Amino acid sequence: MYAIVEAGGEQIRVSAGDKVCVEKINGDINSEIVLDKVLMVSKDDKTVYGSPYVKGASVKAEIVEAGRMPKVLVFGPRPKKAHRRLKGHRQQYTKLQIKEIIGG
């Protein structure tokens, strides 16, 4: 059984026992959260699609860790100018342990 959920502006395929990284979700480590924006649920040969979300479906997950990704450097020169700019960005993330998929 697996589901496709929307979390942090991304669509992610999850199944029970998976660990996934999503954009920062507010919550304490080892606390349980419910992802209710489920786009699709598949079990055996049956697949249920939502429009846009599947009614009554949710995914229970536990927050395992929170932190920041490695730094990404962005270099932005301007053509034919002496202008150069180097920026760095570290995206915050939350790692989730998927417990179970409900409904569908």
C-alpha positions in Angstrom: 0.0 0.0 0.0 1.3 3.5 -0.9 0.0 7.0 -1.1 1.0 10.2 -2.8 0.8 13.2 -0.4 1.4 16.9 -0.7 3.8 18.2 1.9 5.9 21.4 1.7 4.8 22.2 -1.8 6.0 18.8 -3.1 4.2 15.6 -4.1 5.8 12.6 -2.4 5.1 8.9 -2.7 5.1 7.3 0.7 4.4 3.9 2.2 4.5 2.6 5.8 8.0 2.5 7.2 9.5 5.1 4.8 11.6 8.0 5.9 11.2 11.1 3.8 12.6 14.7 3.9 10.1 17.5 3.4 10.3 21.3 3.8 10.2 22.5 7.4 7.1 21.5 9.3 6.5 23.0 12.7 6.5 20.5 15.5 8.6 18.8 18.1 10.9 15.9 17.5 9.2 12.5 18.3 5.7 14.1 18.0 3.1 12.6 15.7 1.6 14.6 12.8 -1.2 13.9 10.3 -0.8 14.7 6.6 -4.3 15.1 5.3 -3.5 16.3 1.8 -3.6 12.9 0.2 -3.7 13.0 -3.6 -3.8 9.2 -4.3 -4.1 5.9 -2.4 -3.2 2.6 -3.9 -3.8 -0.8 -2.2 -3.2 -4.1 -4.1 -4.9 -3.5 -7.5 -7.3 -0.7 -6.3 -6.3 2.9 -6.8 -8.3 5.9 -5.6 -7.6 9.3 -7.0 -8.8 12.5 -5.4 -10.0 15.7 -6.9 -7.9 17.3 -5.6 -7.7 15.3 -2.4 -9.0 11.8 -1.4 -11.8 12.3 1.2 -11.3 10.5 4.5 -7.6 9.6 3.7 -4.7 10.6 5.8 -1.1 9.6 6.6 0.2 9.4 10.1 3.9 10.3 10.5 6.4 11.0 13.2 8.9 13.8 13.2 12.4 12.1 13.4 14.7 15.0 12.9 14.9 18.6 11.8 17.8 20.6 10.4 19.3 22.4 7.5 20.4 21.0 4.1 24.0 21.5 2.9 24.7 24.9 1.5 23.9 25.6 -2.2 26.0 28.3 -3.8 24.4 30.6 -6.4 26.7 32.8 -8.5 25.1 35.6 -10.5 27.2 37.5 -12.9 25.8 40.2 -15.2 26.9 40.0 -18.8 29.3 42.7 -20.0 29.5 44.3 -16.5 31.9 44.1 -13.6 29.1 42.9 -11.3 29.4 39.6 -9.6 27.4 38.2 -6.7 27.9 34.9 -4.8 25.1 33.9 -2.5 24.6 30.8 -0.3 21.4 29.2 0.8 20.6 26.4 3.3 17.0 25.0 3.1 15.4 23.9 6.4 14.0 20.4 6.3 12.0 17.9 8.5 12.6 14.2 8.3 9.4 12.1 8.7 9.0 8.4 9.6 5.7 7.2 8.0 3.7 5.2 10.4 0.5 4.2 8.6 -1.9 5.2 5.8 -5.5 5.5 6.7 -8.6 5.4 4.5 -8.9 5.8 0.8 
